[in-house]
């Protein structure tokens, strides 16, 4: 056993990479970050990669490089199991000779493996629908989109795209796709926007249920003005190769189908015996973010189920909440590691602070609500909301890269926009 505590972090999303970077810089622990991908991207940008309006190579963070610069190790691999007794996390590593397994011994295990869209067992969804829960899936969607678009550029005809889920992901994806098609029309097919049939399907009474009704109405109006067919109170009962079937007996034709509704924990958590899970499969944690039955395991972000001890309300599965959890853990665990054992370290209770929410509809519109702890509350509209949405991402970059490299990255991104195509088909 090493002199320093062995901390293994599974999942390189917003929470995982921030904890690994902070603890690695502190130098008081032997930190290993594991992820099935080789790079990190900010999850709220996935819809732009799917639509092709942002370049992945400019926005992703290489895990190996980040680890080298910040004093931690990176291990590729997807979590497949945990031996609670011997404190070992088992990973499957994609390799040329199959999927060999790697065991990582830990004193403290941090699970930050995010969440998945929840199809609620709807027939045909798994076989016929795409999701954009991670970079691989966003790239797969873009590949399918490219194939459909190139066929339309050559032969004409209608392109049908249907998105299930009227939350922020579905709404932003619909707007981004419309933006991409408008940009592509300048590439030799000016009638392409008129040949796009884009439908957004929501089972509830309105879009963006987490926002005030005024924002929901404005978003629906903006999408309708853009030519997006918005259907609310529409329950999907099945999916097939030709489109979606609804409860009222109607059928929405679509060559490309996206499921962006519901949230559930990754399936691997269901195989972990000895840990308490919520109805949607999340690991139940206490106020100190440790799992209720094993203090050597901490869960962060979307894969954790936590009720705020002050309000009694569930902490939402959002990037904002995941980042707050990560910052809380990194700050207090970093201090504790300098003077005590990682497992025995006492961590103060986590309190979620609602700082508001922002939704950005490409270059068309945007809205934001500020929590009472952010400039006393209020609303953002249009350009101010879109700029704030971008600033949140830049803040994340600066946290990972440091002030100098983060600012230079921001500058290079702006310069790159001047010389690169506005939308990609590669």
N, C-alpha and C positions, 0 to 999 in steps of 0.2 A: 504494500500500500504506500502511496506517495505521501510526503509530509503535508502537501496541500490538499484541500478538499477536492474531490472529483465531481465536477458538475457537468452533467450531460443535458443538453437542450435539444429537444426533438421538434423540428419545425422552424423554418427560416423566414416566416412571414414578418409582419410588422413587429409583433411582440418578441418572437424568438431572436431575430437578428439584433434588436436593440439591447436585449438582455446580454447576449453573447458579447457584443461590442463593448458594452459598459463594464462587465465583469472582467473581460479580457484585458482591457486597459488598466483596470485596478491592480491586476497582477497578484491577487491574494488566493487564487484558486486555479486548478487545472481544468480549464473550460473546453468542452467539445460541443460544437454545433453540428447536428445531422439534419439532412433534408434530402428528399429524393431528387430534387432538381439541383443543378449546379450554380444557380443564380437566383437572386432575390428581385422581385418587382413589387411595387406598391399596388396592393390588390385593387384599390379604387380606380386604377388605370387600365384594368384588364379589358374593359369594353373598347378602349381606344386601340389596343393591340388587335383585338378581334376585328374591328372595322378597318384597320389599316391606316388610321389617321395619326398614329404615333409609332416611332421606330423602337422596337424592342432593344436593339443593340445599343441605343443611346441611353436607355433608362434602366437597364438591369444592373445589379450589383453582383459581381463575381464573388462567390463565397470563399474560394481559396485565397483570392487577393485580399478580401476584407479580413479574413482570419490572420494572414501573415502580417498585415499592418497593425492589427489590434490585439495581438497576444493570445489568440485562441486557436484551436484546431478545427478543421472542417472534415466531416466524414460523410461521404455520399451514402444514401440508403433510405429506404422507407421502413417505418416501424411495422413489425409483424408480431411482436409479443414482448412481455416484460416478466421476468422472474422476480417476484417481489421478495422472496426469501433471500436469494443470493445477490439481489440488487444488480441485475443485469438487464439492459435493454437490447433486444434482438432486432437487427435490421436486415432487410434483403437488399442486396446491391446489384443493380443491373450491370451485367458484364458480358463479354463475348462468349463465355462458356456457361451462360445461364444466369441464375440469380443466387450466387453464394451468400451465406449469412454471416454477419459480423456481430459479435457480442461486445457491448460497451458497459464496463463496470462503472457504477456511480455511487457516490455518497448522497447526492441530491439529484433528482431527475425533474426536469422542467418540461412539461408537455405543452406545446403551443402549435398544434397541428391544424388549427382552423376548423372550418365547417364545410358542408356540402349542401347543394340544393336538395330539397326534399320533394320527391315526386309522389309521396304518399301512396305508393303502390299502384299508381294509375297505369292501366294496361297500355303497353306499347311505348311508353316514354323511354325506358332504358334502351330499347332497340332502335328507336327512330329519332331521338332528340339529342341535341348537343347541349352541353353546359359550358360555362366559362368561369369555373371556380379556381382555376390556376392558370399559369402561363402556358402549359402544354395544351390545355383545352382551348384557350384563347387562340393559340396558333393553329390548332386543328380547325376551329371555326373559320379562321381567316383563309385557310387552304380551301375549304369547301366554298366559301364565298367567292374566292378568286376563280374557281372552276366554273361556277354558275355565271359569273359576270363575263368571263371570256367567251363562254358559249353564246351569251346574249349579244356581245359585241359583234360576233361573226354572223349569227343567224337570226337575231332579233327575238321577239317573243317576250312574254311576261316573266318576271322573276318574283315569286311569292316567298316572303319571309314572315314567319309568325313567332312572336315571343310570348311566353306564358309567364306572368309575374309583373305586377304594376308597382313594385317597390323601386328603390333608387336604381338597382342594377338594370331592370327591364326598361325603365323610362330613359335612362342615360344611354343604354345600348340602342334603343330605337332612334333617338336623336342623332347619335354618332353615325349610325348606318345611313340615315338620310343625308347627313353632312358628307359622308364619303361618296355616296352616289352622285351628289351634286358636283363634287370636285372631279369625279371620274367622267362626268358628261363632257368635260373639255378635252378628253383624250380620244375624240373622234366619234362620239356617240351622243350628240346633244339631246336626243329624245329618251335617254336612259332613265332619267327621273320619272318620266311618265309611264315607264314600263316596270316600275317597282311597285309591287303590292305588299305593303308593310302593315302588319296587324299586331296590336298589343292587346293581350287578353288578361283581364284581372277578375278573379272570382269575387272580390269584395265590391262594395258600392262605389269606391273611388280609388284613383291612383294615389301613390305616396301616402299611405295611411298614417305614417309616423309624423307627417307634417300637418300644419293647420289646413282647414278645408279650402281657404282662399288660395293656398299654394297648389293644392290638388286641382282645383278648377283651372288655375292659370296654366299648369303643366298640360292638362288635357286639351285646353284651348290651343296652346302652342303646337302640340303634336298634331292636332286636327288640321291646323292651318298649314302644316308641313305636308299634309297628305297621308298621315298615319291614321289608320282605322282603329280607334280606341273602343274596346268592348269591355264594359264593366258588368258586374253581376253575371259573369259568364263562367260557368263551371265546366272545366275540361273533364271528359269522362274517358277519353282514350286518344291515342296517337297511332297513326299508320304512315306508310310511305307517302301518302298523298296529302296529309295534313292532320288537323285536330278535329275530334268530334266533341260537341258540346251537349250539355244535359238537356237543352231544349230541342235536341234532334238535328240541329244544324251542323254543317261541316265547313271548316275554314281551310281552304286549299293552301299548301305551302310546300315548296321544294326544300327550303331550309327551315328547320324547327329548333327553337331554343327554349330550354326550360330554366327559368330564373326565379322560381317561386319556392318558398319555404326554406327552412334551415334545419339541418340535423348534423350531428357529430359524425366524423369519419367512421366507417364501418369497423375499423380495427379496434376501436374502443369497446365494442360489444364483446370482443374475445378476451378482454382482460378480467380475469376473475379476482375477487377480493377488493374491488373498488366500487363505491356507490355511484350510480348513474341516474340521470334524470330521464323523463319520459322521452326526450328526443336524443338520448344517448350521451349527453354531455357528462363529464365527471363532476360530481358535486364536491365543492370545496368550501372551506370555512372562511371567515373574514381575513385570515392570514394567507389565503390562497393555497394552503396545503389541502390535499384530499382528505376527506373525513376519516378514512380508515388506514392511511399510511402517510405519516408526516414526512417521509423521504421523497414524496412525489408532490409536485406543485403543478397546477394547471392554469393556463392563462388564455385569455381571448375567447374566441368562439367555442372552443372545446370545453370550456369551464362553465359550470352552472353555479351562480353565486347570487344571493340576495343581499343587497346593501344593508348593513346593520343599522343604519340610521333611518332609511326610508322604508325598509322591508320589501322594496320592489326589486325584481330581477335586474341584474346588470345586463344591458342590451348586448347582443352579438354584433358589435360594430368595430371598425378600425379604431375609432376614438377610444372606446372602452379598452380594447386590447393594448393600445399604446399607453394608456394611463396605468394599467396593471403592470406592464413591462417597466415603466419608469419607477413605479412604487417598489417593485421587487428589486430592481437593480440598485436603487438608492439605499434601501435598508439592508438588503443582503450583502451588498458591497461593504457597508460599515461593519456588519456582524462578522463577516469573514476575516476581517483584520484582527479579531480578538477572540473568536470562538469557533466551535464546530458547526459545519453547515446545517446538519440536521437538527441540532439542538438550538440553533440560533432563534431567538424570539423575534418574530416579525410583527409589527403593529398592524391593526386591521386596515384593510383597503376600503376607501370610501370613493365611490364614483361621483364625479362632478360633471353634470350635464353642461357642456359648453356650446351646445347648439348642433345644428345639422345643416348640411349644404348639398344641394343637387344642382348639377351643371348640365344643361342640354346643349353640348357642343358649343358652337358659336352663336346659337340662336337665343338662348335665354338662360337664366339661372335664378335660384332663390335660396335664401338661407335664413335660419332662425338662430338667434344668439341666446344662449342660456343666461340666467340672471347673474352668473359669475363672470360673464364676458361682456365688459363695457356696460353692465347693467341690463343686458338683454336688448331685444330689438329685432328688426328684420333687414335682410339684404335682398336686393333685386338686381337683375340684369348683370351689367359688367362688374359691379362690386362683388356679387356673389361668385361669378366665374373667377375673378382675380383671387378672392379669398380661398377658393377651392384649389387653385394653383399654388398659393402660398403655403397651404398645409403640406403639400407634397414637398416643396422646397425646404420647409422646416424639417421634415423627415430626412431629406438628403443631408442637410447640414449636421443633423444629429449623428448620422452614420459616418460621414466623411470628415467632419470638423469644419469650422468656419471658413478656412481658406479654400480647401478643396471643394467644399460644398458650393461656395459662391462661384468658383471657377467653372464647376459643372453646370451651374445655372446659366452662366454667360455663354459657355460652349453650346448649350442646348438652343439658346436664342440665335446664335450665329448659324447653327446647323439648319434652322428653319429657313434661313435666307437662301440657302443653296440646294437643299434637298427637295424632292417632290413633295407636294402637300398631302398626297395619299399614295400608298404603295400597293403594287400588285405582285411583288416578288415574294 
